[in-house]
Amino acid sequence: MPATDALQPPLTPAERAIVKSYGGWTHFMQCFGLKPWEDDDAREGKKILEAFVRDGDDSE
């Protein structure tokens, strides 16, 4: 587990499952070209994650 995974913000169970599928917070962020240690990037990553959860709720 990369040390930057410790920078993960509080997540809901649904968000946590998505992040886990990417291999952790650091890998999730890197997939979108974001740096987990930068606050603006972390906020953007959280917004992306929230959108994934919303999209998943709509399809069910």
Residue pairs with C-beta under 8 A, 6 or more apart in sequence:
1 24
2 24
2 26
2 27
4 25
4 26
4 29
4 36
4 37
5 24
5 25
5 26
5 36
7 25
7 36
7 37
7 42
8 19
8 24
8 25
8 36
9 42
9 46
11 19
11 49
12 53
14 53
14 56
15 49
15 50
15 52
15 53
18 28
18 49
18 52
18 53
19 25
19 28
19 49
22 28
22 31
25 36
25 45
26 36
28 45
28 49
29 35
29 36
29 41
29 42
29 45
32 44
32 45
32 48
34 41
34 42
34 44
34 45
35 41
36 42
36 45
